[in-house]
Amino acid sequence: MQRELTALVNRLTGAFGGRLVSVVLYGSAADGDHHGHFSDINVFCVLQQLTPKELADSEPVFRWWRELGHPAPLLMTEEETRSSTDCFPIEFQDMKERRKVLFGRDVIAEIEIDCTFWRAQLEHDLRVKLLRLRQQAAGILSDRDRLLRLCLDSVSTFVVLGRHALLYSGKQVPVTKREILREMETALGIPMTAFGDLLSIRERTTAPQDTDAAALFDKYLKQIAALVAFVDRMEERQS
């Protein structure tokens, strides 16, 4: 991963030159909680300006990066970074807590996060991810391997959203997935066994072939619904 990141920075500096302000690695890859087979490498790039020219200059770099199996870096200008924290409080909060500056200034340290719409974004993201999970599962329920892979690919996102639900409720929450899961069980008052089983498969302490994917998916949906209800109750308490 480090070799790939070094190569990415070299290609970005070659493409943008002095227009490149900062390159930041964030999320699980920045703090050691990264699982190469399932976790993304998330990169945030800040530019002085962002016009069709910058997009054209980024095309060969992004194509190469995607061919390695990674999501395209997120591009923003300095002004957008400063002014959009109210729209993306979850993402910027994660960057604040888990990041590694690969190039340039630490622009994330300079921003202040506006949490006005934190709970609203949290509920929106949870419901959208749940709807998408159901939609994707509807076409593959009889395919055990694809259904299990769908759950494995999504569990990290739901753990992150669960962590933000806990943070919003005023709890001090660690960043490792297992510790987050324990805190979620306490707050929600239910065992998050489907989440735990999926993490065990990701960690290769449980063999995928020993898993009943359909039964696991059923429990997984119920536990995600419980998390959504937990966030809903926060709004009721506010009003």
Protein Blocks (a to p, Z undefined) as FASTA:
>chain_A
ZZmmmmmmmmmmmmnmmmlmbdcdehjklnopacfklpccddddddfbdcfklmmmmmmm
mmmmmmnopacdddddfklmmmmmmmmmmlmmmmmmnccdfbhjdfklmpccdfklmmmm
mmmmmmmmmmmmmmmmmmmmmmmklmmmmmmmmmmmmmmmmmmmmmmnopacdfbfklmm
mmmmmmnopacfklmmmmmmmnopacfklpcfklmmmmmmmmmmmmmmmmmmmmmmmZZ
